[in-house]
Amino acid sequence: MWVGRPDGAPVPGMIGRGTAAPILFDAFARLGRPIAPLPPAPRGTLFAATGKLPLPLQHFRPGALPSAGTEPPLRIVFPPNGARLELAAEGAEPAALAVKIAGGAGPVTVLVDGLPRATLRDRKSTTVTPDGPGFVRLTVTDGRGATDSVLVRVQ
C-alpha cells in the first residue's frame, strides 16, 4: 500500500498511520473473509516486552523519548504563518527567503513545498529561494521527526 508522491519524496503531514492505514483496513474489511489465526511461532522465538529485549533490539531507550528531551519544541520563528513577503521587484526573480528556526534536536531539514532545500546542523537560520511568486509552504523537520510548517505568500 503506497500513498504519497510517486518519486517517494516526503509529503509534510502525510504519514502511513493516518493516510495509508485507513485505506488498507477498508480494503481488508471489504474482502469479507474471516480472519484466520496465525500459525504458532517457530521454536526458539523470543517473546519479551520492549524493556526486556536485548539492548540492540530495544526500540526506545531511557531518555530517548521525544517527550523526555530538554529541547524546546521545533518551530519556525520567521516567517510567521500567513505572512506576505515582498522578495523581488515586479517582474524579477524572487530573492532568497530567510528562515529562522527555534528548538528541535539534531539536524534540521528545511523543505519548500515538500522538497528538501537545506539541512542545518548547528545553526538555526538559512535562506531558501522559492520557485516564484505565490503561496509557499515552508516545513522543518528535526532529527527526532518533529515538524513545523507555515504557509506564506511571496510577492
PyMOL commands that set and color helices and strands:
alter all, ss='L'
color gray80, all
select helices_A, chain A and resi 20-31+50-52+55-57+66-68
alter helices_A, ss='H'
color red, helices_A
select strands_A, chain A and resi 75-78+84-85+97-102+108-112+115-120+125-128+134-141+147-154
alter strands_A, ss='S'
color yellow, strands_A
deselect
rebuild
show_as cartoon
